[in-house]
Amino acid sequence: MSASSEGRALYPSLRNKRVLVTGGASGIGAGLVEAFVGQGSRVVFCDIADDAAAALVARLAPAAAHAPLYRRCDLTDVEAVRRLVAEAEAALGGLDVLVNNAGNDDRHSLDEVTPAYWDDRMAVNLRHLFFTAQAAVPGMRKAGGGVILNFGSISWHLGSKNMPVYQTAKAAIERMTRALARDLGRDGIRVATIVPGNVQTPRQEKWYTPEGEAEIVAAQCLDGRIQPADVAALVLFLASNDARMCTGHGYFVDAGWR
């Protein structure tokens, strides 16, 4: 569904922008791909869920000004990350916006964490954000600017249970964003963190009973469940020229969940 058909904002500055979205086949990521396609952006997205990615492309392509392009990529492989950025730049003729969305919030206890699990989760939830940015920056510098949007999480702000390694990675993303924003600002590159609340996706729904969902809404300032389109609306604004002076900070879309 396009942004215009939902009555949402259209950003002229996003038309024909060249966008890379990681983890774009399902959930929030699919919402991001759909939103950018609805803006007339040129989108490459990566994932490892081939069937879901193919279904998303098939759904969006018929009405799209530019059909999204899918690339399979294991983001825990740094060389594969570098190839992904190079392939996206080649396919799009450059890169204006990088959305580092991919991650995995599997629950885990302190006692069961091994060094191998720690390293794997850091690779899944933190390391690739740095190396996709590192790979994208030379092209953005040459073009005179760009936008890097990193996905954090409300979980560490809340002190949620049963995800200490995940929360460590997500907290680090916000500080990494601050560092990159400082280092890249004079190159015209803006860097910000998106901090979603509990977004209603099929993956998240597997963690919660109806009673648990009711508890989430009760803890929010606003009624209702956050949808991927709500997160995408914030991402579109921050990617657009309307947000030209927004950098270095975390921007929440959590319905006031505390």
C-alpha positions as CSV (number, residue, x, y, z in Angstrom):
1,M,0.0,0.0,0.0
2,S,1.5,3.3,-1.0
3,A,2.0,6.3,1.3
4,S,-0.6,8.3,-0.6
5,S,-3.3,5.7,-0.3
6,E,-2.9,5.6,3.4
7,G,-3.1,9.4,3.7
8,R,0.5,9.6,4.9
9,A,3.0,12.2,4.0
10,L,4.8,12.1,0.6
11,Y,8.4,13.5,0.5
12,P,9.5,14.9,-2.9
13,S,13.1,14.6,-1.8
14,L,12.8,10.8,-1.5
15,R,11.6,10.3,-5.1
16,N,14.4,8.4,-6.9
17,K,16.6,8.3,-3.8
18,R,18.8,5.3,-3.7
19,V,18.1,3.2,-0.6
20,L,19.5,0.1,1.0
21,V,17.5,-1.6,3.7
22,T,18.9,-4.6,5.7
23,G,16.6,-7.3,7.0
24,G,13.8,-6.1,4.6
25,A,11.9,-9.3,3.9
26,S,9.4,-9.3,6.8
27,G,8.2,-7.4,9.8
28,I,9.4,-3.9,10.3
29,G,11.9,-4.3,7.4
30,A,9.2,-5.2,4.9
31,G,7.3,-2.1,6.1
32,L,10.3,0.0,5.4
33,V,10.8,-1.4,1.9
34,E,7.1,-0.8,1.2
35,A,7.2,2.7,2.5
36,F,10.3,3.8,0.4
37,V,8.8,2.1,-2.7
38,G,5.6,4.1,-2.1
39,Q,7.7,7.3,-2.1
40,G,9.1,6.4,-5.5
41,S,12.6,5.6,-4.1
42,R,14.9,3.1,-5.7
43,V,15.3,0.3,-3.1
44,V,17.7,-2.6,-2.6
45,F,17.0,-4.8,0.4
46,C,18.7,-7.8,1.8
47,D,17.7,-10.8,4.0
48,I,18.2,-14.5,4.2
49,A,14.5,-15.3,4.0
50,D,14.3,-15.9,0.2
51,D,10.6,-16.9,0.0
52,A,9.4,-13.9,2.0
53,A,11.6,-11.6,0.0
54,A,10.2,-12.9,-3.3
55,A,6.7,-12.5,-2.1
56,L,7.3,-8.9,-1.0
57,V,8.8,-8.0,-4.4
58,A,5.9,-9.7,-6.2
59,R,3.4,-7.7,-4.1
60,L,5.1,-4.3,-4.5
61,A,6.5,-4.5,-8.1
62,P,3.3,-4.0,-10.1
63,A,2.4,-0.6,-8.7
64,A,6.0,0.6,-8.1
65,A,7.7,3.4,-9.9
66,H,10.8,1.3,-9.2
67,A,10.4,-2.3,-8.3
68,P,12.5,-3.2,-5.2
69,L,15.6,-5.4,-5.7
70,Y,16.4,-8.3,-3.4
71,R,19.9,-9.5,-2.5
72,R,20.5,-12.4,-0.2
73,C,23.2,-11.6,2.4
74,D,24.4,-13.2,5.6
75,L,25.2,-10.0,7.5
76,T,27.4,-11.9,10.0
77,D,30.0,-12.2,7.2
78,V,31.8,-8.9,6.9
79,E,33.0,-9.6,3.4
80,A,29.5,-10.4,2.3
81,V,28.4,-7.1,3.8
82,R,30.9,-5.2,1.8
83,R,29.8,-7.1,-1.4
84,L,26.2,-6.2,-0.6
85,V,26.9,-2.5,-0.4
86,A,29.0,-2.6,-3.6
87,E,26.2,-4.5,-5.4
88,A,23.6,-2.0,-4.2
89,E,25.7,0.9,-5.4
90,A,26.2,-0.8,-8.7
91,A,22.5,-1.6,-9.1
92,L,21.3,1.9,-8.0
93,G,24.1,4.0,-9.3
94,G,25.1,5.0,-5.8
95,L,23.6,5.1,-2.4
96,D,21.8,8.0,-0.6
97,V,20.2,6.2,2.3
98,L,21.3,3.2,4.4
99,V,18.8,1.8,6.8
100,N,20.5,-0.7,9.2
101,N,17.4,-2.5,10.3
102,A,18.4,-6.2,10.6
103,G,18.7,-7.8,14.0
104,N,17.5,-10.8,16.1
105,D,15.9,-10.5,19.5
106,D,15.9,-14.1,20.6
107,R,15.3,-14.5,24.3
108,H,18.2,-15.8,26.5
109,S,19.2,-16.0,30.1
110,L,22.5,-14.9,31.6
111,D,23.4,-18.4,32.6
112,E,23.1,-19.9,29.1
113,V,25.3,-17.3,27.3
114,T,28.6,-18.8,26.0
115,P,31.4,-16.9,24.3
116,A,30.3,-18.4,21.0
117,Y,26.7,-17.2,21.6
118,W,28.0,-13.7,22.6
119,D,30.1,-13.4,19.4
120,D,27.3,-14.6,17.2
121,R,24.7,-12.2,18.7
122,M,27.1,-9.3,18.4
123,A,27.6,-10.2,14.8
124,V,23.9,-10.4,14.2
125,N,22.9,-7.3,16.2
126,L,25.8,-4.8,16.2
127,R,28.8,-5.5,14.0
128,H,27.2,-5.4,10.6
129,L,25.7,-2.0,11.3
130,F,29.3,-0.6,11.6
131,F,30.6,-2.3,8.5
132,T,27.7,-1.5,6.2
133,A,28.1,2.1,7.3
134,Q,31.9,1.9,6.7
135,A,31.3,0.5,3.2
136,A,28.6,3.1,2.3
137,V,30.5,6.2,3.5
138,P,33.0,6.6,0.6
139,G,30.3,6.8,-1.9
140,M,28.2,9.1,0.2
141,R,31.2,11.4,0.7
142,K,31.8,11.5,-3.0
143,A,28.2,12.3,-3.6
144,G,28.3,15.1,-1.1
145,G,26.2,13.6,1.6
146,G,23.8,10.8,2.7
147,V,21.8,9.4,5.6
148,I,22.5,6.4,7.8
149,L,19.7,5.2,10.0
150,N,20.5,2.6,12.7
151,F,17.8,0.6,14.5
152,G,18.1,0.4,18.2
153,S,15.5,-1.0,20.7
154,I,13.3,0.1,23.5
155,S,14.3,-3.0,25.4
156,W,17.4,-1.7,27.1
157,H,15.7,1.6,28.0
158,L,13.0,-0.5,29.8
159,G,15.5,-3.0,31.3
160,S,13.5,-5.9,29.7
161,K,14.0,-9.4,31.0
162,N,15.7,-12.4,29.3
163,M,17.8,-10.6,26.7
164,P,21.0,-9.2,28.2
165,V,23.2,-9.7,25.2
166,Y,20.7,-8.2,22.8
167,Q,20.2,-5.2,25.0
168,T,24.0,-4.7,25.2
169,A,24.2,-4.6,21.4
170,K,21.3,-2.3,21.1
171,A,22.6,0.1,23.7
172,A,25.9,0.2,21.8
173,I,24.2,1.1,18.6
174,E,23.0,4.4,20.1
175,R,26.5,5.4,21.1
176,M,27.9,4.3,17.8
177,T,25.4,6.5,16.1
178,R,26.6,9.5,18.2
179,A,30.2,8.8,17.2
180,L,29.5,8.4,13.5
181,A,27.3,11.5,13.4
182,R,30.2,13.5,14.8
183,D,32.8,12.0,12.5
184,L,30.7,12.3,9.3
185,G,28.7,15.4,9.8
186,R,31.2,17.7,7.9
187,D,30.8,15.3,5.0
188,G,27.1,16.1,4.9
189,I,26.2,12.6,6.2
190,R,23.5,12.5,8.9
191,V,23.4,9.5,11.3
192,A,20.5,8.7,13.6
193,T,19.0,5.9,15.6
194,I,15.4,4.7,15.3
195,V,14.1,3.3,18.7
196,P,10.9,1.3,18.1
197,G,8.6,0.3,20.9
198,N,6.9,-3.1,20.8
199,V,5.8,-3.3,17.2
200,Q,3.0,-5.7,16.2
201,T,4.6,-8.2,13.8
202,P,4.2,-11.9,13.4
203,R,7.6,-12.5,15.1
204,Q,6.7,-10.3,18.1
205,E,3.2,-11.9,18.4
206,K,4.8,-15.3,19.1
207,W,6.2,-13.9,22.4
208,Y,3.0,-12.5,23.8
209,T,-0.4,-13.9,25.0
210,P,-3.4,-11.6,24.7
211,E,-2.9,-10.7,28.3
212,G,0.7,-9.8,27.5
213,E,-0.4,-7.6,24.6
214,A,-2.9,-5.9,26.9
215,E,-0.1,-5.2,29.4
216,I,2.0,-3.5,26.7
217,V,-0.8,-1.2,25.7
218,A,-1.5,-0.4,29.4
219,A,2.1,0.6,29.8
220,Q,1.9,3.0,26.8
221,C,0.7,6.5,26.9
222,L,-1.4,5.9,23.8
223,D,-3.9,3.1,23.1
224,G,-3.3,0.7,20.2
225,R,-0.5,-1.4,18.9
226,I,2.4,0.1,17.0
227,Q,2.5,-1.1,13.4
228,P,5.5,-1.3,11.0
229,A,3.9,1.6,9.0
230,D,4.2,3.8,12.1
231,V,8.0,3.1,12.3
232,A,8.3,3.6,8.6
233,A,6.7,7.0,8.9
234,L,9.5,8.1,11.2
235,V,12.2,6.6,9.0
236,L,10.9,8.4,5.9
237,F,11.0,11.7,7.7
238,L,14.5,11.2,8.9
239,A,15.7,10.0,5.5
240,S,14.1,13.1,3.8
241,N,15.5,16.5,3.3
242,D,12.9,17.8,5.8
243,A,15.1,16.3,8.5
244,R,18.2,18.0,7.2
245,M,19.3,19.2,10.7
246,C,18.5,16.0,12.5
247,T,21.5,13.9,13.4
248,G,23.3,12.2,16.2
249,H,20.3,11.3,18.3
250,G,17.8,8.5,19.0
251,Y,14.2,9.0,17.8
252,F,11.5,7.0,19.5
253,V,8.3,5.6,18.1
254,D,7.0,3.7,21.1
255,A,3.6,5.2,22.0
256,G,5.2,6.6,25.2
257,W,5.9,3.1,26.5
258,R,7.6,3.2,29.9
